Amino acid sequence: MKSRFLISLLLVNFYLDSATTKNDKAVFKKNTKAEKNPLLVTKETASSILQADLAIILVSAEWCTWCKKMKPIFEEHSKNKDILYAHLYLGPDFLTTDPVLQEIKKKYSLSLDAIPAILVFKKNKLVDQVTGIQTKEQLNALVKKHSSVTLSQAAQK
């Protein structure tokens, strides 16, 4: 338990280092090539991630087979630097509830029945959610639906 906490703490520090401060709130800059994408959703980073112009969050767990298949697709897609991609990992087993996810569920009246799930937020508003494994094409369509910048334009930047 202690080692998991220490690893989480190190990851949070890494991600917070890529943040800038504005009005005493952590606000994430657009990613540069050196910054890691997707970010990790934690108690400390959740509010900043949800306030982004467009944030796409993958909710998954290490014990979920479908999540393991979805992770490389999501990570490949997260190379689009104009959109904030984040990953919310659930607990080590299916009985453990993640406090960050519980807070998001309560705040946005979210009903999450299955994982993997993709949550789409625009400026602190939940605008879409999709459950189940998504293909690259389905993920492209979801991003295109909510983004003003197409993937081909983002690739040219």
N, C-alpha and C positions, 0 to 999 in steps of 0.2 A: 504494500500500500504506500509506504514512504517513497519507494523508488518511482512509482507511478506519479505521485504528487510532484516529485522533483523534476521528472521529465516534463510534466505539464507546465510547471513553473518556468523551465528553460524555454519551452516552446512559446509561452506567452511573452516572455521577455524578448525573444527573437522577433515576434510579430509586432510587438509594441515599438521596437526600435525602428520599424519601417513606418511608423505613424508620425504625423506632425501635430503640434498642439495648436488648437484654435479655440478661444473662449473656454479654456480649461477642459476641453473634451478632446479625446483622441480622434483625429480625423485621418483616414487613410488616403494617402496620395495615390495617383494613378501608378500602377506598377511599372517599374523599369525592368530591364532584362535581368538585373541582379536580384530582384526581389522574388520571393517565392509566391506562387499562385497555384492552387487555392490556399487561402488563409485558413486558420483553425478558429472555429467559433468557440469562445469561452465566455465566462461571466464578464471578464474585463473587456473583451473585444466585441461582444454581441451588439451593443447599442450603436457603435460606430459602423459596423458592417451593415446593419439594417437601415441606417440612414443614408447609405450610398445611393447615387442616382439609379443604379441598377445592380442588384446583388442576387446572385444565384447560389443557393445553398443546397448542398447534397447532405441529406440525413441518412446515415448508414451505421453499420456495426461490423466489427471484425468477425463476429461469429455467423454473419449472414452470407450465404453463398451468392445470392443475387447481387449483394452489395459489392462483393469482391469482383464480380464481373463488370459492374458499373463503374468502379473506381478508375480504371485506366481510361475509359471513355471520357469521364468527367475531367480527369487530369489533362488529357490531350486537348480537350475543349478549353480548358482554363488558360491556355496560351494566349487567348484573346485579351490583350492588355487594357482594352477600353471598358471592360466589364469586370466587376468585382466578383470573384468566385470564392466560395468558402465551404468548408467541410465541417459538419457537426457529427461527431462520433457519439454513439450511445454507449451505455455501460458495457462491462465485460460479459454480461449474460443477459438473457431476455427478461429477467426479473428486475434488473436494476434500471431505475428511471434517471435520466439526466436532468439535473436542475435547470440548466439553460433551456432545454427543450420544453420542460414543464412551464417555464416562465413565458416562452414564446407562444405555447398553446393557449395559455390563459389570456395573454394580452391580445392575441389576434383571433380568439375563438376558433382555434385550429383543431380540427379532428384528423389525427394522423393514425390511420388504421394499418398501414403496411410500410415496410421499407424494402428497398431504398426509396426515398422520396426526394423530390426536388421542389424547393420553395423559392419563389421569385418575389423579391421585394423591390419596390421603387419608393425611395425617400420615405422609409419607415412605414410603408403600407404593403400588406400582403396582396399581390395582384394575381398570383397563380400558384397552383400546386399540382404536382403530378406524382403518382406513386407507381412503383414497379420499375423494372429495368428499362432503360431507354436506349435506343440505338443512337448512333452518331447523327443520323438524319433527323430523328425525332428531337434530339437536343438542339440541333441547328434550327429547326422550325420553332422551337420554344423560345430560343434566344432572339431569332428574327422577329417573332411576334411582339416582343417587348423592348427591342432595341431600336434606336434610331440609326445606329451604325451597323451596316451589314458586315458579315464576317470577311468578305473579300476586301472591303475598305480597310478593316482593321489589320489584315495581313499585310497590306501595302505600307502601313505606317512603320 
